[in-house]
Amino acid sequence: MPNHFHLLVRQKIKEGVHHFLSNIANGYAKYFNTKRHRVGPLYQGPFKAVYVETDEQLIHLSRYIHINPVVSDVIPLEDLDEYPWSSFPAYLGKVKSSFINMSSVLSHFNGPSSYRNFIYDQIEYAKKLEQIKHLVLEEV
């Protein structure tokens, strides 16, 4: 995504995700600032975390992450299977990854094509929700 990223990670030690994301964000900010001869933060605020409590929540969160570039009009639907800034091509078996553990998600499906169908099943609905979410008035 042009202005944010999504990670689906499993925490193995207390505060592990917090330290991991802090290291990534701070390391990238130092790299970027050095390369561009600038100072200051790159990100608007702290990261947001969602605690995944069920397998159903896990697979739906995975779908949300994978369809986000299409729903947000970053890429056209026909590019989703090959989008290089997503783990989705790895889930489909199109690219190899040594650091993505897909078994937690793919174990709920009868292979990559079944997972792909699950992902594609909600894209149009999610796009409609994206279009109307800006019409909803939030309570102040």
N, C-alpha and C positions, 0 to 999 in steps of 0.2 A: 504494500500500500504506500502511496506517496508520502503520507504524513503520520503513519503509525505502523506497528507490526503486531502480529498475533503469534503467540507461542503456546503450544499445549505441552506442558512439562509435568513430570511426576516428581514430587518432592520426596527425597530419601532421608534427609536430615532436617532437623528443626531450623527454620529460617533459611533453608537451602535455596529456595526460589528467589527470595528477597536478595540474598547475596549474589546469586548467579546473574539476575537481571541488573543489579547495581553495577557489577563488574562489566557487563556488556555495555550498558548505557554510558558509564563513565569512561570506559576505554574507547568507545567510538567517539564520544565528545572530544576527548583529548586528541585523538587522531585527526578528526575533522577540523578542530580549531587550529591545530599545528599546520595542517596542510593548507588551510585557507587564511592563515595569519589573522585569526580572530580570537576573541575571548567570550566567555559566557556560556550559559546553558543552551542546549539544542532542543530540549523537550519542554513541553508546556507544563507538565506536572508529573507527579509520581505515577508509576505504573498501576494498572488496575488488575486485581487478581480475583478469580472466581474459583471457589472450592468445589470440585466435582465430587458429588456424593453418590451417584448411581451410574451404572453402565449406560442407561438410557441418556442421561445427561452428557456423558462422555461422547457418545456417537453423534448426538445432535450438536454439541460444541464443535466437534471435528467438522461436521458439515457446514456450520456457520462460518468457520475459518476458511474452509476451502472454497465456498461460493462467494465470499466477501469481495474479491476483485471483480467479479461479474456483476453482482448486485450493486456495487458502488460505481459501476461504469468505468472502471479502470481498464478492463479488457473486454473484448466481445466474447460471447459464450463459446464460439468455435475455437478460441485460444486456450480455454481452461485446462484441457488435458495436457497441454505442453507448456504451461506458464512456468518460466524458470524460477520465479521468486516465490514459489509455493512448493509444499511437499506433496501436493496432489499427484504429480507425475510419478513420484516414487511409490505412492499407494497403488497406482495403477500398474506398476511394474515396468514403466517406461524408462526410468533412470534408476541407478543404484545409489544407495546412500548407506554410509557406514555408521552414521550417528542417529538415524531415525529408527525408533522402535515402533513399528506399525502394528505389532501383534495385539496390543490392547484394544485397538479399534477393529482391525480386520478379523479378529476372532469371532466377531458377531455377524459375519457375512460369509457367504459361500464363495469367496474369492474376490479378486479385484473388480470384476465386471458387476457383481452384485453390489459392491460398495459404490461403484460409479453410478449405478442406477439410483441408489439411495441419495447420493449427492445431487444428481440432476432432478430428482423428483420434486424438490422444493424451490428450485431457482426462480421460476415465474412467480410463485407466491411471495417469496422474499423480495423480489423486485417491486411487486405491488406494495408491500409493506414499506419499503424504502421510499417509495413515491409519496405515500400518505403520512409518513411519520412527521413530516415537517408541518402538517396541517393541524396536528394535535396541540391543544393548548396545555401547557404545563402549569400546575399550581405553583404560586409564588409563596 
